């Protein structure tokens, strides 16, 4: 696309020089023309007679709108008159608008009245909104949705990071709940979606090229079979909106994080022999956890801590130190951090509280400044520490953990961190790392993602977060990482606390959780609705092979669970396979006459183990079936452990043949189904007792990742 950027720069420079916060309607029209954004014919009138002349020249009917840098919401000020169909009506409308504007704001600077060709609405034409906003977390965000006066009521909007590709722009059009309206309903013709997507991409390019355009609002855009035209174009200007964010390079992040996660030497500042002290607990965990690097206790009194020589200061340590774990009160952190900087420490693990979370933002800023001066990366403050099991590193005051695996977990909350630890221990989930990020004064989730992306010991990353310090950096990193490894996020604070005060409809709409939801999806992240789901995804997704297609088949011993499992498939975006006639007949050979083939395949509850075995084997052997959901009902004919063992055996049999499909199971019955579910998990089959929802949620999460990573679809389609 070719744009007249010089013309836009001239308009922007003048607005900034004037100290204005918005462009006038005529200026916005010039910007639209420069970027090829279709708008109706229009002109600016400064007198009633001029309005009448312009209206006659443009052609009736027309719309008249107030033009004032002080009045952004024209309708609220009575500054819009539609359906003006004669010169006399134009004169009357001009006078009415100016009078209303002065009554609305007496000191408003009135530039004039915009006279605009009135486009036909209704029938084949739909009102939509296209816009962009500078989000505090993500930077430039583009929005698309149903438009008009009800836009902030309906809130049927999709968001994406700018700049957009053509495919991403089109995905926004198809991403709203009411997208079928754009396809034509009740005899209406479908709108030109390509034209709408083109307009979305042009707005994305505009705010990317000119980041000082803080908010851009095209509402309504009239979309019809023959194209899309922006009826109202509002642009908010803010010089600070284009301010670049300072970031570490990927190489710098990886170098520092590697030293932090794989240190050759760790110092504990505030190490103590006194049981109950944090400095004592950290020392015990490092020593007893099996860490093989050097451990240096730091205590002003010297002596020994747990049999290791203690040094009065970290500068007294004879060797190099990669990581310093702080177990001293907040007021002493700054001074000790200066010494860490002198020593060349890579990472400062700030366990102490008493910083921004208690209102001491200035103290936290001082500590960050010291760290930046010496190029020391900070983890925390206000954290429980971190675990990295491949190095037997337990740099925390919490209980040790030693079940090694491939899942890396992080949390912004200490309480959630303890839940992660407890769940991992209870479920025997192997982990590579558990990391607390706390206040995120420095190191945050995108730093962790960069390390885990390159960590051969990690195959899945699961993160609890309450906010993102630099959402764009996270999204860009997650987009890259999620192509290789699943990234699961539990974003707390999903409830819409009300739209923020904003200068445009787009700005108001961007004040809710939908921005996080859409951009995390755009980045390939699998979002978990709750803590239990995040933990179950972390535990189950790595066990499931990547599906090769969308066809899911349910095999169940109980009709009731089959219905619930079917509902769960719909809720989780899974596609129940339409059973081909030959496959239907094949299943019928193994089930009783009063059972049901189709999908779900209901083998009924009184069947022996052979029925389960034969139907599951058929499901695994047929190439048209890509994933199996098993519903088990506890019977004396096929007890829970018999079921579990036969499932594990037949799945392993087909894996040995090179056939490895996702298999999940829901077990209903007495307490024996708990042991059976664990047995299945231990043998690579995701299984849960007492629930039909959870196994399907985990399978759905695997599918969402697979669609984004490439095997099942295009990026962004999760």
LOVEX-939042 format. One record per residue (C-alpha): residue number from 1; z negated, x negated, y negated. Coordinates in steps of 0.1 Angstrom, whole numbers, plus 5000, padded with zeros to 4 digits. Example, Ala and Ser with C-alpha at 12.3 -4.5 7.8 and 13.67 -1.06 7.14 Angstrom:
[1; [4922; 4877; 5045]] [2; [4929; 4863; 5011]] 
END
This chain:
[1; [5000; 5000; 5000]] [2; [5009; 4988; 4965]] [3; [4986; 4995; 4936]] [4; [4986; 4989; 4898]] [5; [4953; 4970; 4898]] [6; [4959; 4956; 4863]] [7; [4959; 4991; 4848]] [8; [4927; 5000; 4865]] [9; [4910; 4967; 4855]] [10; [4919; 4975; 4818]] [11; [4903; 5009; 4821]] [12; [4872; 4995; 4838]] [13; [4868; 4967; 4813]] [14; [4869; 4991; 4784]] [15; [4843; 5014; 4800]] [16; [4819; 4985; 4807]] [17; [4825; 4972; 4771]] [18; [4816; 5006; 4757]] [19; [4784; 5008; 4779]] [20; [4796; 5040; 4795]] [21; [4785; 5052; 4829]] [22; [4816; 5072; 4837]] [23; [4853; 5074; 4831]] [24; [4868; 5102; 4811]] [25; [4890; 5127; 4829]] [26; [4922; 5112; 4814]] [27; [4910; 5077; 4825]] [28; [4903; 5090; 4860]] [29; [4939; 5104; 4860]] [30; [4953; 5070; 4851]] [31; [4933; 5054; 4879]] [32; [4946; 5081; 4903]] [33; [4982; 5074; 4892]] [34; [4976; 5036; 4897]] [35; [4964; 5041; 4932]] [36; [4989; 5068; 4942]] [37; [4963; 5095; 4945]] [38; [4981; 5129; 4939]] [39; [4967; 5150; 4910]] [40; [4980; 5181; 4893]] [41; [4999; 5179; 4861]] [42; [4975; 5177; 4831]] [43; [4969; 5167; 4796]] [44; [4941; 5164; 4770]] [45; [4937; 5189; 4742]] [46; [4915; 5184; 4711]] [47; [4923; 5217; 4695]] [48; [4927; 5253; 4707]] [49; [4963; 5253; 4696]] [50; [4969; 5220; 4714]] [51; [4955; 5235; 4746]] [52; [4978; 5265; 4743]] [53; [5008; 5242; 4738]] [54; [4999; 5220; 4767]] [55; [4994; 5250; 4790]] [56; [5028; 5263; 4781]] [57; [5043; 5229; 4788]] [58; [5026; 5224; 4821]] [59; [5032; 5260; 4832]] [60; [5008; 5289; 4838]] [61; [4984; 5294; 4853]] [62; [4962; 5265; 4843]] [63; [4926; 5254; 4844]] [64; [4906; 5242; 4814]] [65; [4877; 5217; 4818]] [66; [4854; 5201; 4793]] [67; [4859; 5163; 4788]] [68; [4826; 5146; 4778]] [69; [4810; 5114; 4789]] [70; [4776; 5132; 4786]] [71; [4785; 5162; 4808]] [72; [4793; 5152; 4844]] [73; [4788; 5185; 4861]] [74; [4812; 5206; 4842]] [75; [4806; 5239; 4860]] [76; [4768; 5238; 4853]] [77; [4777; 5235; 4816]] [78; [4801; 5264; 4816]] [79; [4828; 5239; 4810]] [80; [4854; 5252; 4833]] [81; [4877; 5282; 4830]] [82; [4902; 5290; 4857]] [83; [4932; 5313; 4859]] [84; [4943; 5309; 4823]] [85; [4977; 5327; 4823]] [86; [4988; 5328; 4787]] [87; [4987; 5309; 4754]] [88; [4963; 5334; 4739]] [89; [4940; 5330; 4770]] [90; [4942; 5292; 4765]] [91; [4930; 5294; 4729]] [92; [4901; 5317; 4739]] [93; [4892; 5295; 4769]] [94; [4892; 5263; 4747]] [95; [4868; 5279; 4722]] [96; [4846; 5292; 4750]] [97; [4843; 5259; 4768]] [98; [4834; 5239; 4736]] [99; [4808; 5266; 4726]] [100; [4792; 5265; 4761]] [101; [4792; 5227; 4761]] [102; [4774; 5225; 4728]] [103; [4749; 5251; 4740]] [104; [4743; 5231; 4772]] [105; [4738; 5198; 4754]] [106; [4738; 5199; 4716]] [107; [4743; 5161; 4711]] [108; [4770; 5158; 4738]] [109; [4800; 5137; 4727]] [110; [4830; 5160; 4733]] [111; [4863; 5142; 4738]] [112; [4883; 5173; 4742]] [113; [4894; 5198; 4769]] [114; [4915; 5189; 4799]] [115; [4943; 5213; 4806]] [116; [4954; 5211; 4843]] [117; [4979; 5229; 4864]] [118; [4961; 5254; 4886]] [119; [4971; 5250; 4922]] [120; [4973; 5278; 4947]] [121; [4943; 5281; 4971]] [122; [4936; 5302; 5002]] [123; [4960; 5309; 5030]] [124; [4973; 5276; 5043]] [125; [4953; 5255; 5018]] [126; [4918; 5241; 5026]] [127; [4893; 5227; 5001]] [128; [4880; 5193; 5012]] [129; [4861; 5165; 4995]] [130; [4870; 5128; 4995]] [131; [4846; 5103; 4979]] [132; [4828; 5070; 4980]] [133; [4794; 5059; 4970]] [134; [4774; 5026; 4967]] [135; [4747; 5031; 4993]] [136; [4715; 5012; 4988]] [137; [4716; 5001; 5024]] [138; [4753; 4998; 5034]] [139; [4771; 4992; 5001]] [140; [4804; 5009; 4998]] [141; [4806; 5040; 5019]] [142; [4835; 5065; 5021]] [143; [4829; 5102; 5027]] [144; [4851; 5131; 5039]] [145; [4842; 5167; 5045]] [146; [4847; 5203; 5036]] [147; [4848; 5206; 4998]] [148; [4845; 5231; 4970]] [149; [4813; 5246; 4956]] [150; [4796; 5248; 4989]] [151; [4799; 5211; 4998]] [152; [4762; 5203; 4993]] [153; [4752; 5235; 5012]] [154; [4774; 5230; 5043]] [155; [4771; 5192; 5043]] [156; [4798; 5190; 5069]] [157; [4807; 5154; 5061]] [158; [4815; 5121; 5078]] [159; [4809; 5086; 5065]] [160; [4824; 5052; 5071]] [161; [4820; 5017; 5057]] [162; [4847; 5006; 5032]] [163; [4872; 4992; 5036]] [164; [4887; 5015; 5062]] [165; [4916; 5010; 5086]] [166; [4942; 5038; 5090]] [167; [4927; 5047; 5124]] [168; [4892; 5049; 5109]] [169; [4904; 5071; 5080]] [170; [4920; 5095; 5105]] [171; [4889; 5095; 5127]] [172; [4870; 5109; 5096]] [173; [4893; 5138; 5094]] [174; [4887; 5147; 5130]] [175; [4850; 5139; 5128]] [176; [4837; 5169; 5109]] [177; [4823; 5198; 5127]] [178; [4848; 5222; 5112]] [179; [4878; 5200; 5119]] [180; [4896; 5229; 5137]] [181; [4899; 5247; 5104]] [182; [4923; 5219; 5093]] [183; [4944; 5225; 5124]] [184; [4951; 5260; 5113]] [185; [4931; 5292; 5122]] [186; [4940; 5329; 5121]] [187; [4977; 5322; 5116]] [188; [4973; 5296; 5089]] [189; [4994; 5264; 5091]] [190; [4977; 5231; 5099]] [191; [4971; 5208; 5069]] [192; [4989; 5175; 5067]] [193; [4961; 5153; 5082]] [194; [4982; 5122; 5076]] [195; [4983; 5129; 5039]] [196; [4946; 5135; 5038]] [197; [4938; 5103; 5058]] [198; [4961; 5084; 5034]] [199; [4942; 5097; 5005]] [200; [4909; 5087; 5021]] [201; [4922; 5052; 5027]] [202; [4934; 5049; 4991]] [203; [4899; 5058; 4978]] [204; [4884; 5032; 5002]] [205; [4908; 5006; 4988]] [206; [4899; 5016; 4953]] [207; [4862; 5010; 4956]] [208; [4868; 4978; 4976]] [209; [4890; 4964; 4949]] [210; [4867; 4976; 4921]] [211; [4831; 4976; 4933]] [212; [4819; 4985; 4898]] [213; [4831; 5020; 4906]] [214; [4797; 5031; 4919]] [215; [4806; 5066; 4929]] [216; [4840; 5082; 4932]] [217; [4843; 5120; 4938]] [218; [4874; 5139; 4945]] [219; [4863; 5175; 4948]] [220; [4880; 5197; 4956]] [221; [4910; 5182; 4972]] [222; [4934; 5209; 4981]] [223; [4949; 5200; 5015]] [224; [4978; 5220; 5028]] [225; [5008; 5217; 5051]] [226; [5027; 5197; 5025]] [227; [5001; 5172; 5014]] [228; [4968; 5168; 4996]] [229; [4961; 5169; 4959]] [230; [4929; 5159; 4941]] [231; [4920; 5187; 4916]] [232; [4890; 5170; 4901]] [233; [4885; 5132; 4900]] [234; [4851; 5119; 4889]] [235; [4843; 5081; 4887]] [236; [4808; 5067; 4879]] [237; [4807; 5031; 4866]] [238; [4779; 5006; 4872]] [239; [4783; 4969; 4866]] [240; [4755; 4961; 4891]] [241; [4772; 4980; 4919]] [242; [4796; 4951; 4923]] [243; [4769; 4925; 4926]] [244; [4774; 4904; 4958]] [245; [4746; 4901; 4983]] [246; [4735; 4866; 4992]] [247; [4736; 4859; 5029]] [248; [4733; 4831; 5053]] [249; [4764; 4821; 5072]] [250; [4767; 4829; 5109]] [251; [4764; 4792; 5117]] [252; [4733; 4788; 5096]] [253; [4717; 4819; 5113]] [254; [4725; 4807; 5148]] [255; [4712; 4772; 5142]] [256; [4679; 4784; 5128]] [257; [4675; 4812; 5154]] [258; [4682; 4788; 5183]] [259; [4654; 4765; 5171]] [260; [4631; 4795; 5168]] [261; [4639; 4811; 5201]] [262; [4642; 4778; 5220]] [263; [4617; 4755; 5203]] [264; [4609; 4721; 5216]] [265; [4575; 4721; 5198]] [266; [4553; 4749; 5184]] [267; [4524; 4746; 5160]] [268; [4497; 4772; 5157]] [269; [4483; 4773; 5121]] [270; [4448; 4786; 5124]] [271; [4443; 4777; 5160]] [272; [4408; 4784; 5172]] [273; [4385; 4780; 5202]] [274; [4367; 4813; 5193]] [275; [4375; 4842; 5216]] [276; [4387; 4872; 5197]] [277; [4404; 4853; 5169]] [278; [4442; 4856; 5167]] [279; [4445; 4819; 5166]] [280; [4427; 4817; 5199]] [281; [4448; 4844; 5216]] [282; [4481; 4828; 5204]] [283; [4470; 4795; 5218]] [284; [4460; 4810; 5252]] [285; [4493; 4828; 5255]] [286; [4513; 4796; 5248]] [287; [4492; 4775; 5272]] [288; [4487; 4800; 5300]] [289; [4522; 4815; 5296]] [290; [4538; 4783; 5309]] [291; [4556; 4771; 5278]] [292; [4568; 4736; 5286]] [293; [4573; 4723; 5250]] [294; [4547; 4706; 5228]] [295; [4519; 4727; 5215]] [296; [4501; 4715; 5183]] [297; [4469; 4733; 5172]] [298; [4464; 4732; 5134]] [299; [4428; 4735; 5122]] [300; [4412; 4718; 5092]] [301; [4383; 4707; 5113]] [302; [4405; 4688; 5137]] [303; [4389; 4683; 5172]] [304; [4404; 4700; 5202]] [305; [4416; 4736; 5209]] [306; [4419; 4746; 5245]] [307; [4418; 4709; 5254]] [308; [4447; 4700; 5231]] [309; [4442; 4677; 5201]] [310; [4440; 4696; 5168]] [311; [4455; 4684; 5135]] [312; [4440; 4691; 5101]] [313; [4475; 4698; 5087]] [314; [4510; 4703; 5102]] [315; [4521; 4672; 5082]] [316; [4497; 4652; 5104]] [317; [4516; 4661; 5136]] [318; [4533; 4629; 5149]] [319; [4564; 4647; 5163]] [320; [4590; 4672; 5151]] [321; [4580; 4709; 5150]] [322; [4605; 4737; 5153]] [323; [4582; 4768; 5150]] [324; [4549; 4773; 5132]] [325; [4529; 4805; 5142]] [326; [4506; 4815; 5114]] [327; [4472; 4830; 5123]] [328; [4455; 4826; 5089]] [329; [4447; 4851; 5062]] [330; [4476; 4860; 5038]] [331; [4462; 4841; 5009]] [332; [4465; 4808; 5028]] [333; [4500; 4813; 5040]] [334; [4518; 4799; 5009]] [335; [4500; 4766; 5009]] [336; [4505; 4761; 5047]] [337; [4542; 4771; 5043]] [338; [4548; 4744; 5018]] [339; [4535; 4719; 5044]] [340; [4558; 4734; 5070]] [341; [4587; 4729; 5046]] [342; [4578; 4692; 5042]] [343; [4577; 4689; 5080]] [344; [4611; 4704; 5085]] [345; [4600; 4734; 5104]] [346; [4628; 4759; 5113]] [347; [4608; 4791; 5116]] [348; [4575; 4804; 5103]] [349; [4561; 4833; 5124]] [350; [4539; 4852; 5100]] [351; [4515; 4873; 5120]] [352; [4491; 4880; 5091]] [353; [4491; 4913; 5073]] [354; [4482; 4918; 5036]] [355; [4516; 4915; 5021]] [356; [4541; 4941; 5009]] [357; [4529; 4967; 5034]] [358; [4495; 4968; 5015]] [359; [4511; 4967; 4981]] [360; [4511; 4929; 4977]] [361; [4548; 4926; 4971]] [362; [4543; 4897; 4946]] [363; [4525; 4876; 4972]] [364; [4553; 4883; 4997]] [365; [4579; 4873; 4972]] [366; [4561; 4840; 4965]] [367; [4560; 4832; 5002]] [368; [4597; 4840; 5006]] [369; [4605; 4818; 4976]] [370; [4586; 4789; 4992]] [371; [4605; 4794; 5025]] [372; [4639; 4795; 5007]] [373; [4631; 4763; 4988]] [374; [4625; 4745; 5021]] [375; [4651; 4763; 5042]] [376; [4624; 4777; 5065]] [377; [4632; 4811; 5081]] [378; [4604; 4837; 5081]] [379; [4598; 4862; 5109]] [380; [4575; 4888; 5096]] [381; [4550; 4890; 5080]] [382; [4527; 4917; 5096]] [383; [4539; 4913; 5132]] [384; [4526; 4908; 5167]] [385; [4547; 4877; 5172]] [386; [4575; 4873; 5198]] [387; [4583; 4866; 5234]] [388; [4613; 4847; 5248]] [389; [4609; 4846; 5285]] [390; [4637; 4821; 5295]] [391; [4615; 4795; 5277]] [392; [4582; 4810; 5290]] [393; [4574; 4814; 5253]] [394; [4547; 4839; 5244]] [395; [4541; 4833; 5207]] [396; [4519; 4864; 5202]] [397; [4483; 4875; 5202]] [398; [4492; 4904; 5225]] [399; [4490; 4904; 5263]] [400; [4514; 4881; 5281]] [401; [4546; 4894; 5298]] [402; [4564; 4875; 5326]] [403; [4590; 4899; 5342]] [404; [4623; 4882; 5334]] [405; [4655; 4901; 5329]] [406; [4684; 4905; 5306]] [407; [4671; 4931; 5280]] [408; [4661; 4919; 5245]] [409; [4640; 4943; 5225]] [410; [4627; 4943; 5189]] [411; [4606; 4966; 5168]] [412; [4597; 4970; 5131]] [413; [4563; 4985; 5141]] [414; [4535; 4968; 5159]] [415; [4526; 5000; 5176]] [416; [4561; 5005; 5189]] [417; [4561; 4969; 5201]] [418; [4530; 4977; 5222]] [419; [4548; 5007; 5236]] [420; [4578; 4985; 5245]] [421; [4555; 4961; 5262]] [422; [4537; 4988; 5282]] [423; [4568; 5005; 5292]] [424; [4584; 4973; 5303]] [425; [4554; 4964; 5324]] [426; [4550; 4999; 5339]] [427; [4587; 5002; 5348]] [428; [4590; 4966; 5359]] [429; [4619; 4962; 5335]] [430; [4630; 4926; 5332]] [431; [4633; 4914; 5296]] [432; [4647; 4883; 5279]] [433; [4628; 4888; 5246]] [434; [4605; 4911; 5227]] [435; [4604; 4904; 5190]] [436; [4584; 4919; 5161]] [437; [4601; 4919; 5127]] [438; [4574; 4937; 5106]] [439; [4581; 4936; 5069]] [440; [4614; 4918; 5074]] [441; [4608; 4895; 5044]] [442; [4636; 4873; 5057]] [443; [4647; 4874; 5094]] [444; [4659; 4909; 5103]] [445; [4680; 4927; 5129]] [446; [4713; 4911; 5122]] [447; [4698; 4876; 5126]] [448; [4685; 4887; 5160]] [449; [4719; 4902; 5170]] [450; [4736; 4869; 5161]] [451; [4713; 4850; 5184]] [452; [4714; 4875; 5213]] [453; [4752; 4877; 5210]] [454; [4753; 4841; 5220]] [455; [4724; 4842; 5245]] [456; [4735; 4841; 5281]] [457; [4701; 4854; 5291]] [458; [4706; 4887; 5272]] [459; [4730; 4915; 5283]] [460; [4717; 4944; 5262]] [461; [4699; 4946; 5229]] [462; [4676; 4975; 5220]] [463; [4661; 4978; 5185]] [464; [4635; 5001; 5168]] [465; [4640; 5001; 5131]] [466; [4627; 5022; 5101]] [467; [4653; 5008; 5077]] [468; [4679; 4980; 5073]] [469; [4675; 4954; 5046]] [470; [4712; 4947; 5045]] [471; [4729; 4975; 5064]] [472; [4764; 4961; 5058]] [473; [4755; 4928; 5074]] [474; [4739; 4946; 5103]] [475; [4770; 4969; 5108]] [476; [4794; 4940; 5106]] [477; [4774; 4920; 5131]] [478; [4768; 4950; 5154]] [479; [4805; 4958; 5154]] [480; [4812; 4923; 5168]] [481; [4783; 4921; 5192]] [482; [4787; 4956; 5206]] [483; [4822; 4947; 5219]] [484; [4804; 4923; 5243]] [485; [4770; 4937; 5249]] [486; [4755; 4972; 5244]] [487; [4734; 4976; 5213]] [488; [4709; 5004; 5213]] [489; [4691; 5015; 5182]] [490; [4662; 5039; 5176]] [491; [4664; 5046; 5138]] [492; [4632; 5062; 5127]] [493; [4631; 5087; 5098]] [494; [4660; 5109; 5108]] [495; [4646; 5139; 5089]] [496; [4665; 5147; 5057]] [497; [4638; 5146; 5030]] [498; [4662; 5161; 5005]] [499; [4693; 5148; 4988]] [500; [4687; 5121; 4962]] [501; [4694; 5125; 4926]] [502; [4730; 5115; 4921]] [503; [4759; 5118; 4897]] [504; [4784; 5132; 4922]] [505; [4785; 5155; 4952]] [506; [4793; 5124; 4973]] [507; [4763; 5106; 4960]] [508; [4740; 5135; 4968]] [509; [4755; 5139; 5003]] [510; [4749; 5102; 5010]] [511; [4712; 5107; 5006]] [512; [4706; 5117; 5042]] [513; [4704; 5103; 5077]] [514; [4741; 5112; 5084]] [515; [4751; 5080; 5067]] [516; [4731; 5059; 5092]] [517; [4744; 5080; 5121]] [518; [4780; 5077; 5113]] [519; [4780; 5040; 5103]] [520; [4759; 5031; 5134]] [521; [4785; 5049; 5154]] [522; [4814; 5032; 5135]] [523; [4797; 4999; 5144]] [524; [4796; 5007; 5182]] [525; [4759; 5011; 5183]] [526; [4744; 5036; 5208]] [527; [4718; 5055; 5188]] [528; [4688; 5067; 5208]] [529; [4672; 5100; 5196]] [530; [4636; 5089; 5204]] [531; [4615; 5061; 5217]] [532; [4616; 5072; 5254]] [533; [4654; 5074; 5253]] [534; [4657; 5039; 5237]] [535; [4635; 5025; 5265]] [536; [4653; 5044; 5292]] [537; [4687; 5033; 5279]] [538; [4675; 4997; 5278]] [539; [4663; 5000; 5314]] [540; [4692; 5020; 5328]] [541; [4724; 5009; 5310]] [542; [4725; 4974; 5324]] [543; [4724; 4988; 5360]] [544; [4754; 5009; 5355]] [545; [4789; 4994; 5359]] [546; [4814; 5002; 5332]] [547; [4832; 5034; 5341]] [548; [4870; 5032; 5344]] [549; [4877; 5068; 5333]] [550; [4861; 5100; 5320]] [551; [4860; 5121; 5352]] [552; [4824; 5129; 5362]] [553; [4815; 5148; 5393]] [554; [4781; 5163; 5401]] [555; [4769; 5165; 5437]] [556; [4737; 5186; 5441]] [557; [4715; 5201; 5467]] [558; [4703; 5229; 5443]] [559; [4724; 5253; 5423]] [560; [4698; 5254; 5395]] [561; [4698; 5217; 5389]] [562; [4736; 5218; 5390]] [563; [4737; 5241; 5361]] [564; [4712; 5220; 5341]] [565; [4731; 5188; 5349]] [566; [4763; 5205; 5337]] [567; [4746; 5215; 5305]] [568; [4734; 5179; 5300]] [569; [4769; 5166; 5305]] [570; [4781; 5188; 5277]] [571; [4752; 5177; 5255]] [572; [4760; 5140; 5261]] [573; [4797; 5141; 5257]] [574; [4806; 5137; 5294]] [575; [4837; 5152; 5309]] [576; [4832; 5172; 5341]] [577; [4863; 5167; 5363]] [578; [4885; 5196; 5370]] [579; [4886; 5194; 5408]] [580; [4921; 5189; 5423]] [581; [4929; 5213; 5452]] [582; [4931; 5185; 5478]] [583; [4898; 5170; 5467]] [584; [4882; 5204; 5467]] [585; [4894; 5209; 5504]] [586; [4880; 5174; 5512]] [587; [4846; 5183; 5499]] [588; [4846; 5216; 5518]] [589; [4848; 5198; 5551]] [590; [4813; 5184; 5545]] [591; [4794; 5213; 5531]] [592; [4784; 5247; 5546]] [593; [4805; 5278; 5540]] [594; [4779; 5292; 5517]] [595; [4779; 5260; 5495]] [596; [4803; 5255; 5467]] [597; [4829; 5228; 5461]] [598; [4844; 5228; 5426]] [599; [4823; 5208; 5401]] [600; [4793; 5208; 5406]] [601; [4796; 5203; 5443]] [602; [4767; 5223; 5457]] [603; [4759; 5212; 5492]] [604; [4728; 5236; 5492]] [605; [4692; 5225; 5499]] [606; [4689; 5227; 5537]] [607; [4715; 5201; 5545]] [608; [4707; 5169; 5566]] [609; [4711; 5134; 5553]] [610; [4747; 5132; 5567]] [611; [4759; 5158; 5542]] [612; [4746; 5138; 5513]] [613; [4760; 5106; 5527]] [614; [4795; 5121; 5534]] [615; [4799; 5138; 5500]] [616; [4786; 5108; 5481]] [617; [4810; 5085; 5501]] [618; [4839; 5108; 5493]] [619; [4830; 5107; 5456]] [620; [4829; 5070; 5456]] [621; [4861; 5065; 5476]] [622; [4883; 5088; 5455]] [623; [4899; 5069; 5426]] [624; [4902; 5100; 5405]] [625; [4864; 5102; 5402]] [626; [4849; 5077; 5378]] [627; [4811; 5085; 5379]] [628; [4787; 5105; 5400]] [629; [4756; 5125; 5391]] [630; [4734; 5134; 5420]] [631; [4710; 5163; 5420]] [632; [4684; 5161; 5448]] [633; [4660; 5188; 5459]] [634; [4630; 5179; 5480]] [635; [4632; 5193; 5516]] [636; [4618; 5184; 5550]] [637; [4653; 5181; 5563]] [638; [4661; 5153; 5539]] [639; [4628; 5139; 5525]] [640; [4628; 5119; 5492]] [641; [4627; 5084; 5507]] [642; [4654; 5093; 5532]] [643; [4676; 5105; 5504]] [644; [4669; 5074; 5483]] [645; [4676; 5049; 5511]] [646; [4709; 5066; 5522]] [647; [4721; 5067; 5486]] [648; [4713; 5030; 5481]] [649; [4730; 5022; 5514]] [650; [4762; 5041; 5507]] [651; [4764; 5027; 5471]] [652; [4759; 4992; 5484]] [653; [4785; 4997; 5511]] [654; [4812; 5006; 5486]] [655; [4801; 4979; 5462]] [656; [4808; 4955; 5491]] [657; [4843; 4969; 5492]] [658; [4848; 4963; 5455]] [659; [4842; 4999; 5445]] [660; [4814; 5001; 5419]] [661; [4810; 5033; 5399]] [662; [4782; 5045; 5378]] [663; [4758; 5066; 5399]] [664; [4727; 5084; 5384]] [665; [4703; 5108; 5402]] [666; [4679; 5135; 5393]] [667; [4652; 5141; 5419]] [668; [4632; 5174; 5420]] [669; [4602; 5178; 5443]] [670; [4566; 5168; 5450]] [671; [4552; 5134; 5440]] [672; [4571; 5116; 5467]] [673; [4602; 5118; 5444]] [674; [4585; 5093; 5421]] [675; [4585; 5065; 5447]] [676; [4620; 5075; 5457]] [677; [4633; 5072; 5421]] [678; [4617; 5038; 5418]] [679; [4633; 5027; 5450]] [680; [4667; 5038; 5437]] [681; [4662; 5019; 5405]] [682; [4653; 4988; 5424]] [683; [4686; 4991; 5443]] [684; [4708; 4996; 5412]] [685; [4709; 5034; 5410]] [686; [4696; 5050; 5378]] [687; [4672; 5077; 5390]] [688; [4645; 5099; 5375]] [689; [4620; 5124; 5389]] [690; [4614; 5158; 5374]] [691; [4642; 5157; 5349]] [692; [4679; 5166; 5348]] [693; [4684; 5154; 5312]] [694; [4673; 5118; 5313]] [695; [4698; 5104; 5340]] [696; [4726; 5122; 5322]] [697; [4715; 5108; 5288]] [698; [4716; 5073; 5302]] [699; [4750; 5078; 5317]] [700; [4762; 5093; 5284]] [701; [4749; 5063; 5265]] [702; [4768; 5040; 5289]] [703; [4800; 5060; 5283]] [704; [4795; 5059; 5245]] [705; [4793; 5021; 5247]] [706; [4823; 5018; 5270]] [707; [4844; 5039; 5247]] [708; [4837; 5016; 5218]] [709; [4839; 4984; 5237]] [710; [4874; 4991; 5248]] [711; [4877; 5001; 5284]] [712; [4877; 5038; 5276]] [713; [4890; 5041; 5241]] [714; [4894; 5027; 5206]] [715; [4867; 5012; 5184]] [716; [4847; 5038; 5165]] [717; [4853; 5066; 5191]] [718; [4817; 5067; 5203]] 
END
